[in-house]
């Protein structure tokens, strides 16, 4: 069978049928006598590549040969042949390290064909023609296999040789035989430990059964035999006292045996251990090894003072000076946390004048004075000092809890002549911002500890410090020398520490510190951040927001007030939050620009005056009011070119009316009854004409009905008086629009009315109509739908001087519009006029 074609890298070759064996070259032969029946014989050859994890199968079918071919000596058989038992012997066995004698026969192979042919035997493979060469050979005539020398199994555990049976002319009546020679193990290797020295650690006072470590040994002999079955034991222990450890014979695990391992008594143990093969039998080979077990320290010993009482001396007012060293005894391992001492002052140090630390080199406690002692206050101090370890205390088995070790220290304070002392040593003085120079902010005095008073002590501030304050050299009174302002660069941090010296009569000095802190004051007035606003026709309230550079409590909340009474009746302020208020009109006030004085009062009572300019505009959005601002009082009106032309034409028209009136009525006022002659001059009789066409052009301003409005006037001397009446019973005093004043408000009292209170001078009437006419023309030019043209104030020609009968208009009198009785008293010439009026 061609095995390489199926799987070239096959490492394992096996057959599914034990009656057949497959060699590496693909040869297949039977392992026993086989009788083939008429049925087909089938088996499978299995090929495996262990490294690549590949497996393939070859199916082999055997059929019985129907026709027997005559056998010739030189012809090779083409079918499988039965193999004799002697040609396939069991594997040979050779004892390792055999003593001979050599050559030593180990097996014989023989072919049954030797009865018919002359057979020569040969072999090849490891130990014959491959390394180790010459170890085996086979006799040519007999087939005996011999070994020439001893073999080490650990080096060559087995050999596979191939045996051949051939005739002298080279014919092979038998298939090559693969023969295995197995080297039987001899217990020639003693076990050995994997390490020369095993080192383990275990904490002291560990309980029995705690695993310490494991020793490992190996044996080169054949595995899973008595030659490699090992047993461990402890041969000896150093020091030779009660055994402290046990060794498991099979696993080599070392465990604690003694319940009390005390590092202070035995810091380490040395064990001599043995490993023996042959399951520990006396005739087995053995090896010894060394195990060192170190006992780790735990804090099972409390420190204790060498002395229970100490005495020392120190001068008063000495600071940061060492006054005593105390030492302790600790049986734990030096340098470990279990022996490191931690000292503390338990009693007598309420003022924190003393401090004790540990010297890491000597483990001593160093007692120091960190705050000056006062002889006059206490001549002697008694301290109680305790000691502990860095690591927590571990209670050893079968032992009692120990109390903390303490000692007492008596400190004698020595009296010295000392300088003045400030009380307190640090004085804090709060100064409000922007206080006047020379303001007294406090008093800082020192006392002589010997006398207990301040007599003869002088004070001064050394140079080189912030020059915010000075101190009176006799009284110790502190005053400001500058205006303290937190906005100035060097004062931004808000405080300054000033060192003050106190000097007594003997020249002794004492020092104290004044901490000057600038407290925020009410130095800034509140200001409204934005004062220009535009309010449209929706009259949405304006949010006024103020800011104050001061800090609390001198800033917010703010209170807003309108200081002008007239504007306060038109505008109102409502709170929004601490910083903002809403400004809104109280009623439907006219459009225009209002300058509203608003005062803002901060929480400290400081008032800031502000002018808020509000443009109340007839618009939908503020952007529509650009270029169309209207002033409430005395403001200028911004007009376009067409508005100016309309005003000029209106002025010319009014002038023409004035000239016409002057020419028709003369210079006087008529106080007599109307005559026919006078009527002839005033009433012009014209022929009746057909009605004209209705004008629909929107560019022409339509005139309203004469029943809606009219007017009459009386001229006296150089002054003309007009009465302008708007239809439906409303006088011009009630006409308002877009920020303009009424005719009554324009009048300044210059002329005298002749008819009644409704008559005004021409100049007053002109001042009223002129700006309104310009505005209406301007609005008309901007309005594409000509809606504004229907609301014009119409002008009428002058109709002559007044008469007792009144005007000929149908609406001449606002109170007597329907009174036409005077028509019955007219002359016949006026009958046409009467008929005309009655037809209305």
Protein Blocks (a to p, Z undefined) as FASTA:
>chain_A
ZZklmommbfbdcdfbfkbccdfkopacdfbdcdddfbdcddddddddfklopacddddd
ddddfbdcdddfklccfbdcdddfklmccdddddehiabjadddfbdcddfklmmmccdd
ddedehilmccehkaccdfklopacdfbdcdfklmmbccdddddddfkopafbccddddd
ddddddfbccddfbfbdcddddehiaehiafbdcddddfbdehiaklmccdddfbdcddb
ddfbdcdfklopacdfbfbdcfklmmbdcddddddehhopakbccdddddddddddddfb
ccddfbfbdcddddehiahiafbdcddddfbdehiaklmccdddfbhplnopaccdddfk
lopacdddfbdcdfklpmcdcdddddddfbdcdddehiacdddddddddddddddddddd
dddfbdcddddehiaehiafbdcddddfklopaehiacdddehiacfbccdfklopacdf
bdcdfkbmklmnopacdddddddfkopacddddddddddddfbccddfblcdcddfkopa
cddddddfbdcfklccdddddfbfklmmmpccddfblmbccdddfblcdedddddddddd
dfkopacdddddddddddfbfklmgopaccfbhpacdddfklmmmmmmmmmmmmmmmmmm
mmmnojbdcfbdcdfklmmmmmccddddddddddfbfkbccdddfklpccddddehjbcc
dddddehhiafklpgeehiacfklmpgolaccfkbmmbccfklmmmmmmmmmmmmmmmmm
mmmnlmmmmmcccddddebjcdfkopfbfklpfklmmlcklmmmpcfklmmmmmmmmmZZ
